[in-house]
Every structure is written in C-alpha cells, then in structure tokens.
Amino acid sequence: MTVIRDAEARRSETPGGVMTTFASPTQGGASRALWRVDAKPGARGPVHDFDSEQVWSWTAGAAVVELDGDRFEVAAGDTVVIPAHTVRRVLADPGSGYTAVVTAPAGARALAENGADYGVPPWIV
C-alpha cells in the first residue's frame, strides 16, 4: 500500500488549467493515473486526442466538452467517459471555470488531432 500525501501531489500547469496528480506509475506505483483539473473561467483546452479511454467527473463549476464534433454541457456531479481515439476539447465556463477529477490508464499518450504523438503528459507519468 502506498499513501501519497497532499504535499507530495505533483502539479503541472498548461494554458488550459492546472493538473494535480494524485497517483500515477511514478507517484505511488499506480496502474492508472488519477488527477484533478482546475480550469479558470473561460479557459480553453487544446483540441487533442488520447490513445486510451479517460473518465472525467466534474466536482465544481461547469464546462462544454466537445467530442468528435458534438457538444455536451456538463456541471458539478456530471461524468463523461471519453473513448480512446475521440478528438476532444474542454471549454471552461466563462463565469465559474471548473474542477474535474480524471483517470486514465498508465502510459496514456496524448495525440494531435491529426494523430501525431505528443507523448505521455507529465500528470499521467
């Protein structure tokens, strides 16, 4: 068993938000990565893809999730299961932003919309 203290959580910041890794292969030896995304009001994540499924669960605020051309409005309490190889973008609510907890398999690779490999993001490593 591994206990990861709050002070040990790894934080990665991008223009789309701050990802706080709770557990991952290099943080506790987990087989799945688990992280929180905090997005400021109006933040716009990049258009991208992943080679594996992700599960997003909103705990605060609201967002619009774009998946392969469809748009879904989500808010605290909602969960979105995003299949592998589904182009996506998450747009934070302009008034509230959002907080979501996300999980993906260890080693999940980010991809460009055209399939180019961006590698494993630091919050999943």
BELLINDA-V708121 format. One record per backbone hydrogen bond with DSSP energy under -1.0 kcal/mol. NH is the residue of the N-H (numbers start at 1). CO is the residue of the C=O. If there is no record, write none. Layout:
BEGIN
((NH	CO) (NH	CO))
END
This chain:
BEGIN
((8	5) (9	6) (10	21) (12	19) (14	17) (17	14) (18	38) (19	12) (20	36) (21	10) (22	34) (23	34) (24	27) (30	24) (33	104) (34	23) (35	102) (36	20) (37	100) (38	18) (39	98) (42	93) (43	40) (45	90) (48	88) (49	111) (51	109) (54	82) (55	103) (56	80) (57	101) (58	78) (59	99) (60	99) (62	97) (63	74) (64	91) (65	72) (66	89) (67	70) (68	87) (70	67) (72	65) (74	63) (76	61) (77	58) (78	75) (80	56) (82	54) (85	50) (88	48) (89	66) (91	64) (92	43) (93	62) (97	93) (98	39) (99	60) (100	37) (101	57) (102	35) (103	55) (104	33) (106	31) (108	105) (110	119) (111	49) (112	116) (115	112) (118	110) (124	121) (125	121))
END
